[in-house]
Structures are given as structure tokens and as C-alpha cells.
């Protein structure tokens, strides 16, 4: 068994068809079939079920596929480690962005990386903060932007800013014309929030508990679905201002500040110390921090930067 055979088998399993896999791999189909036959003979098991529509892995074939994928991914990461030791950071870096920030941050980040670190290949992963934190701990992400990040082993982070949460309502809702609304008042209306243990849900419940408020809300972990619920006047939503900038520009939502108290959270750029590409990951973290700082300073992102995170100081703060 060698890496070439594993690569061939993975492609066949994913394509579900020998001819399609041969076309992608740019080799002759008979040669590809022979490689699989050699693999089956070596292992003493049948790896693929042949049928009229193509092939599917057997139970043992699925096990081989799962292991082979991990092996090939690890080989690619080893290559990135070696490449990352060059003068300029290079290789692949997986970046996790929370759902509420991904739409507004992903394009500026990708553009900034293309300009400042063209040798780095960026992979953007969007998910709720709780999942991103878990992915970071598992080594599936190299860098992430996290809300209210808790100190964990094997990560380094720099706290960037504080962002206040707001109430989002349809433009014709009675609250839309008000300058503010209390935390207690918002739960007199149908509210949608991400389900526990989402960080936003935790923050709201903690603020509510301090003021003897029992929050009742619909659970929804999909940002597009939350937006649709508000637009269709089914519920109101609590989110950071940055989450629904496009909807507000189109006049589909209005953001109303929440007071007494004002719920807020901290945002941090977090780097995994288990990353296989430390130089590339550090470079991405610095660019991300600068992009975020610039967006806050121009008003594109409504938040309060830490005093030492103004643009120009951010890279030096991270380097320390």
C-alpha cells in the first residue's frame, strides 16, 4: 500500500464512478481498476461494491476511506510545515469566523490576505462560536475570531474589542421608532436566539439573570433563518449590529439599542498553538486584527476597540 493507491481509492469513493475518477486523476481507467484490485488483494477484503450506477464503498472500504483521508490530509499539512519555514509565510491556514461576522468580514479579510500575504492559501470556515472553539481545540482550525473566549490550553489570543448587542425589529414595528429598549421589555415580545450553549444565548441569559429576568426565546442556530423570521414579522432578534448590516441598508430591519442593562461581549483573535503552520497562522492573525481594527475605526463595524488595538499598533501587540 502506498500514498498513490490511497489517493486513487479516495477519489474513486468520492466520485462514485471509475471513469469519473480516472478523468479527474488523468490516468487510464484500466490502470485505476488494477490499482484497486491490487489493494483489495493486499488487504484481503472487498473495498467497493460495483453496481449499474457506479461503485460505493463496502463497510471495510468506508473504514479505509476515512483513514486514507486523514493520512492524505496529514501529508499535505507536513508539506505546509516545511514550506512555512521559508522567508515568507506560505501554505494553507484554516480560519474560523462566527456566523454573525462572516458575511461582513470574510471578503475584506480575503482581499487583505491576497494583498499582504499572497503565498498563504486561506480556508474560511463559518460556524457558531461554540463550534469554532471546539474546532480550534481539535486542531481543525488554525485561527479563529471568537466571542467571549475562555482561556484554554494550546491557544494564544489577543482581545480586540467590545461589541454591544442590539434588538432587531421590522421597520414598521412600534419599537423601531424608539431610541432604546430595556432588556426586560424585549422579552415581552416573541424573541429568537441561537440555542444553548451558543455564546450569544449565554451572554443574554447571564445579563438577564443579574436583573431577575427569565428570558424565553425561540431556538434557532441559522443566521439566515433568524433574519427571515424578523423580516416576516414573526419574531424579534438580539444580535450584534454587524450581523445584519446588509438587511438594514436595504431597509428590511432596524437596530434598537438595548439598555438597563446593555448586553455586550468581547471579541478575540485566537491562534491554535497546535497549528502545523505557525508562521502562516500568526501572519493571518495579524492581518485579521488589522482588518477588524480598520473596520471599527471607519465605522463599518460598530464596536469599541481596546486602547492598544488601534490600527498600526495591532500587529505589534500581537507580536508581543
FENNOR-V501286 format. One record per helix or strand of 2 or more residues. SS is the DSSP state (H for helix, E for strand). FROM is the first residue (numbers start at 0). TO is the last residue. If there is no record, write none. Layout:
BEGIN
SS/FROM/TO  SS/FROM/TO
END
This chain:
BEGIN
H/2/14  H/17/24  H/28/42  E/47/50  E/53/56  H/58/82  E/90/97  H/98/115  E/119/126  H/128/137  E/142/146  E/154/168  H/173/176  E/179/181  H/182/185  E/190/192  H/198/209  E/217/218  H/222/230  E/235/239  H/240/248  E/253/258  E/263/271  H/277/297  E/303/304  H/306/308  H/313/318
END
